[in-house]
Amino acid sequence: MEFRRIPGLPPYVFTIIDSLKIEARRAGRDVVDLGFGNPDIPSPELTVEKLAEAAHNTRNHRYSSSRGLPKLRQAVADLYRRKFDVELDPDTEVLNTIGAKEGFSHLMWVLLQAGDAALVPSPSYPIHIWGPYFAGADARQVSLNGPEGPSGKAYVDNVMEAWELGWPKPRVVVLSFPHNPTTATIDLPDLQRLVDWARERDVVLVHDFAYSDTAFDGWTPPSILQCEGAKECAVELYSMTKSFSMAGWRVAFLVGNREVVGALAKLKSYLDYGTFQPIQIAATVTLNEAQDYPREVNAVYESRRNALVEGLNRAGWPLPAPRGTMFAWARIPEPYAEMGSIEFAKHIITECDVAVSPGVGFGPEGDDYVRFALIENEQRIAQAARQLRKGLVKLG
């Protein structure tokens, strides 16, 4: 049987490491899993209690609204006013999506079709590449790398150059800072440069702001909507997944340019009836009444980051401290560099009982790196570092 789009998808390289991890655990080995970025911190107790209460009300078992409940959209508008000093109209500039991946994928259907092009980061969170592809468009990968490594400033410079050189001219630029997998960050002046540039060229900017609350050393990531004129050309995806540790709940929002938000709302009205209503009710209460929870979650990730950076440096594997995200993007140590990321990741799960993600799974520019996810506690992370030190004998 012949399928459309599916044959073009590459093998999912992360399954290679996952299979080795399962095999090792079946053999009785204690593998420290720092591979898949699946948050282990529980959702707020308040959220769980409200979900249970709302689920017992049979009126909430019916179809909901694909746009999101009005009180939920208002809660998001209040969050943006409180945190970023950005005013949003909850009726026209806020839309609930069933997680950021769903929102992003369907947004690409709205913005792109066959013959169009989007500029996407390289390396990249996979859906940022494949979302435009599923819409039939060309996803042109633009390097995040500059003279000092991956950075938002370098990406903005490289996007502007790629747009000038490419044809047909790309309609969409995808960005996501703090960035998964590279942990690169961006500052407001560089976002403003990109917004000013996009307004002059009728380009839509799509900012996946998954790690809006996951940042360290007292730094706060900027929202693209803080830029002057951003609503003319930009939309942003805000998710409760990392901020409130609600990964399985699938609650995110598209905010910003009202024409883009309205277009996605129209498409979604044909595709879904929204997230299960008790989840929307619980999310509303969480945004309004658990405003400090992201800070609690972030403190856990910062402590884990510190444990990983300290442990790897002690093991002879230099790692600069990431400024944000729940990951670390580690260059393969020189004595093992020729292996590439898949063979190196296989090597450390076999020799060290530590699972990481091969960088090539995020695009060819990632093959010199592996990604650590901060999904184990500090003691387990320290244990992983000791096992790496013992198993990677070439580090000395």
C-alpha positions in Angstrom: 0.0 0.0 0.0 1.3 3.5 -0.9 1.2 6.3 1.6 1.6 10.1 1.3 4.2 12.0 3.4 5.0 9.0 5.6 7.7 7.5 3.3 9.6 10.9 3.5 10.0 10.6 7.3 13.5 9.4 8.3 13.9 6.6 10.9 13.4 8.0 14.4 17.0 7.7 15.7 15.9 8.0 19.4 14.3 4.5 19.2 17.8 3.0 18.8 18.9 4.2 22.2 15.5 3.4 23.7 15.8 -0.2 22.6 19.3 -0.5 24.1 18.0 1.0 27.3 15.2 -1.5 27.5 17.6 -4.3 26.7 20.0 -3.2 29.5 17.3 -2.9 32.1 16.0 -6.4 31.2 19.5 -7.7 31.9 19.3 -6.1 35.4 21.5 -3.1 34.8 20.6 0.3 36.4 20.4 2.7 33.5 20.2 6.4 34.3 17.9 7.7 31.7 18.8 11.3 30.6 17.4 10.8 27.1 13.8 11.6 26.4 12.7 15.0 27.7 9.6 13.8 29.6 9.1 15.9 32.8 9.1 13.9 36.0 8.0 16.7 38.3 4.3 16.3 39.3 1.7 18.7 38.2 0.3 21.1 40.9 -1.9 19.3 43.5 -4.4 22.1 43.0 -4.6 21.2 39.3 -5.3 17.5 39.9 -7.9 18.2 42.5 -9.8 20.7 40.2 -9.6 18.1 37.4 -11.2 15.5 39.6 -13.9 17.9 40.8 -14.7 19.0 37.2 -14.8 15.5 35.9 -17.5 14.5 38.3 -19.7 17.1 36.8 -21.4 15.3 33.9 -22.1 18.6 32.1 -18.3 18.8 31.5 -18.4 15.5 29.6 -19.9 17.1 26.5 -18.2 18.7 23.6 -16.2 21.8 24.5 -15.0 24.8 22.5 -12.1 24.3 20.1 -11.1 28.0 20.8 -10.8 27.3 24.6 -13.2 28.4 27.4 -13.4 32.2 27.7 -12.1 32.1 31.3 -9.1 30.1 30.2 -8.2 32.5 27.4 -8.7 35.4 29.9 -6.3 33.7 32.3 -3.6 33.5 29.6 -4.2 37.2 28.8 -3.8 38.0 32.5 -0.5 36.0 32.6 0.9 37.9 29.6 0.0 41.2 31.2 1.5 40.2 34.6 4.7 38.6 33.3 5.5 40.4 30.1 3.5 43.7 30.2 1.8 42.6 27.0 -1.9 43.3 26.4 -3.9 40.5 24.7 -7.5 40.5 23.7 -8.7 37.0 24.9 -11.4 36.9 22.2 -9.2 37.6 19.2 -5.6 37.2 20.2 -5.6 34.0 22.4 -6.4 30.5 21.2 -6.2 27.2 23.2 -4.5 24.3 21.4 -4.2 20.7 22.3 -0.5 21.0 23.2 2.1 23.1 21.3 2.9 20.3 18.8 -0.7 20.2 17.6 -1.0 24.0 17.6 2.3 24.3 15.6 1.5 21.6 13.1 -2.0 22.9 12.3 -0.6 26.5 12.2 1.7 25.4 9.4 -1.4 24.2 7.4 -2.9 27.6 7.8 0.3 29.5 6.7 1.9 27.2 4.1 1.1 25.1 1.1 2.9 23.4 -1.7 5.4 25.8 -3.3 5.8 27.8 -0.1 8.9 27.8 2.1 9.7 28.3 5.8 13.0 29.0 7.5 13.5 26.7 10.5 16.4 26.3 13.0 19.1 23.7 12.6 19.6 21.7 14.8 15.9 21.7 15.5 13.1 20.2 17.6 11.8 17.7 15.0 8.3 19.1 14.6 9.7 22.5 13.6 11.2 20.8 10.5 8.4 18.4 9.8 5.4 20.7 10.4 6.1 22.7 7.3 6.8 19.4 5.4 3.4 18.0 6.4 1.8 21.1 5.0 3.5 20.4 1.7 6.0 23.3 2.0 9.8 23.4 1.8 11.5 23.6 5.3 14.8 25.3 4.7 17.1 24.7 7.7 19.1 27.7 8.9 22.0 27.3 11.2 21.9 28.5 14.8 25.7 28.6 14.9 27.8 31.7 15.0 31.4 32.4 15.9 30.6 31.7 19.6 28.4 28.6 19.0 24.6 28.4 18.9 22.8 31.7 19.7 19.7 33.6 19.0 21.8 36.5 17.6 23.5 34.1 15.1 20.1 32.7 14.1 18.6 36.1 13.4 21.7 37.0 11.2 21.6 33.7 9.4 17.8 34.0 8.8 18.2 37.4 7.1 21.0 36.1 4.9 19.0 32.9 4.0 15.9 34.9 3.1 17.9 37.1 0.7 19.6 34.1 -1.0 16.5 31.9 -1.3 13.7 31.6 -3.8 10.8 31.6 -3.6 11.0 34.0 -0.7 10.0 32.2 2.6 6.7 33.2 4.1 7.4 31.9 7.6 10.3 32.0 10.0 10.2 29.5 12.9 12.1 30.3 16.1 12.2 28.9 19.6 14.2 30.4 22.5 15.3 29.1 24.9 16.0 26.5 22.3 15.6 22.7 22.3 18.1 21.0 21.8 20.9 23.5 21.8 19.8 25.6 24.8 20.7 28.7 22.8 19.0 31.9 24.1 18.0 35.2 22.7 17.8 38.8 24.1 15.1 41.3 23.4 17.2 43.6 21.0 17.8 40.6 18.6 14.1 39.7 18.7 13.3 43.3 17.9 15.7 43.3 15.0 13.9 40.2 13.6 10.4 41.8 14.1 11.5 45.0 12.3 12.9 42.9 9.5 9.8 40.7 9.2 7.4 43.7 9.1 9.2 45.1 6.1 9.0 41.8 4.2 5.5 40.5 5.0 7.0 37.5 6.8 5.1 35.7 9.7 7.3 34.9 12.7 6.2 31.8 14.7 7.9 31.6 18.2 7.6 28.4 20.1 8.0 29.6 23.7 8.0 26.2 25.4 10.7 27.2 27.9 9.4 30.6 28.8 9.7 29.8 32.5 12.7 27.5 32.4 15.7 29.8 32.7 18.5 30.1 35.2 20.8 32.5 37.1 18.1 35.1 37.5 17.5 35.5 33.7 14.0 35.9 32.3 13.5 34.9 28.6 11.7 37.6 26.5 8.4 37.1 24.8 8.5 38.1 21.1 5.3 40.0 21.8 7.3 42.4 24.0 8.8 43.8 20.7 7.4 47.0 19.2 5.1 46.1 16.3 5.2 42.3 17.0 1.5 41.8 16.7 1.7 42.9 13.1 3.8 39.9 12.1 4.3 37.5 15.0 2.5 34.7 17.0 3.8 32.8 20.0 3.0 29.4 21.4 2.9 29.3 25.2 2.6 25.9 26.8 1.8 24.7 30.3 3.9 21.5 29.7 7.3 22.7 31.2 6.1 25.8 33.2 3.5 23.9 35.2 4.9 20.3 34.6 1.7 19.4 32.8 3.1 17.4 29.9 0.4 14.8 29.5 -2.5 17.3 29.9 -1.8 18.8 26.4 -2.6 22.5 27.2 -1.0 25.3 25.1 -2.0 28.5 23.5 -1.4 30.5 20.3 -1.2 34.2 21.1 -0.4 37.3 19.0 -1.5 38.5 15.5 -5.3 38.3 15.5 -5.5 37.4 11.8 -3.2 34.3 12.3 -5.0 33.4 15.5 -8.4 33.7 13.8 -7.3 31.6 10.8 -6.1 28.8 13.1 -9.3 29.0 15.1 -11.3 28.5 11.9 -9.3 25.5 10.8 -9.5 24.0 14.3 -13.3 24.4 14.3 -13.3 21.7 11.5 -10.7 19.5 13.2 -11.6 19.2 16.9 -13.9 20.2 19.8 -11.1 21.3 22.1 -9.4 19.7 25.0 -11.6 17.8 27.5 -13.4 20.5 29.4 -12.4 19.4 32.9 -8.7 19.8 31.8 -9.5 23.4 30.6 -11.2 24.2 33.9 -8.3 22.8 35.8 -5.8 24.8 33.6 -7.8 28.0 34.2 -7.6 27.5 38.0 -3.9 26.7 37.8 -3.0 29.8 35.8 -5.0 32.0 38.2 -4.2 30.3 41.6 -0.8 28.5 41.2 1.2 31.5 39.7 4.3 30.6 41.7 4.5 27.0 40.6 6.7 27.7 37.5 9.3 29.2 39.9 9.2 26.0 42.0 9.7 23.8 38.9 12.4 26.0 37.6 14.4 25.8 40.9 14.4 22.0 40.5 15.7 22.2 37.0 18.4 24.7 37.9 19.6 22.5 40.7 19.8 19.5 38.3 21.6 21.6 35.7 24.2 22.5 38.4 24.6 18.9 39.3 25.1 17.8 35.7 27.6 20.6 34.8 29.6 20.0 37.9 29.6 16.2 37.4 30.6 16.3 33.7 33.3 18.8 34.3 34.7 16.7 37.1 34.6 13.7 34.8 36.8 15.6 32.2 33.9 16.4 29.9 33.7 20.2 29.7 30.2 21.6 29.6 29.3 25.3 29.8 26.2 25.9 32.0 23.0 26.2 29.9 21.1 29.5 30.5 17.7 27.8 30.0 15.6 24.8 29.0 15.5 21.4 30.8 18.4 20.1 28.7 22.2 20.3 28.2 23.7 20.2 24.7 27.1 18.6 25.1 29.8 18.4 22.4 31.2 14.9 22.1 34.6 14.9 23.9 37.5 15.0 21.5 38.8 11.5 22.0 35.4 10.2 20.9 34.5 12.8 18.3 35.0 10.6 15.3 32.3 8.2 16.4 29.4 10.6 15.7 26.4 11.0 17.9 24.6 7.7 17.4 27.6 5.5 17.9 28.7 7.6 20.9 25.3 7.4 22.5 25.2 3.7 22.0 28.7 3.4 23.5 27.8 5.3 26.7 24.7 3.3 27.3 26.7 0.1 26.8 29.8 1.1 28.8 28.4 3.6 31.3 24.7 2.7 31.7 23.6 6.2 30.9 21.0 7.1 28.2 21.2 10.3 26.2 19.8 11.5 22.9 22.0 11.5 19.8 22.4 15.0 18.4 21.9 13.9 14.8 18.2 13.2 15.7 17.7 16.9 15.7 19.3 17.4 12.3 22.7 16.9 10.6 24.3 19.9 12.4 23.7 18.1 15.7 26.0 15.1 15.0 28.9 16.4 17.0 26.7 16.6 20.2 24.5 14.6 22.5 21.6 16.0 24.5 21.1 15.4 28.2 17.6 15.8 29.7 17.3 16.9 33.3 14.7 14.3 34.2 16.4 12.6 37.1 17.1 14.0 40.6 20.5 15.4 41.6 21.7 12.1 43.1 20.9 10.2 40.0 22.6 12.8 37.8 25.7 12.7 40.0 25.6 8.9 39.7 25.4 9.2 35.9 28.5 11.5 35.9 30.4 9.0 38.0 29.5 6.2 35.6 30.6 8.3 32.6 33.9 9.1 34.3 34.5 5.4 34.9 33.3 4.2 31.5 34.7 6.8 29.2 38.3 5.7 29.7 39.8 8.0 27.0 38.9 11.1 29.1 41.8 10.2 31.4 
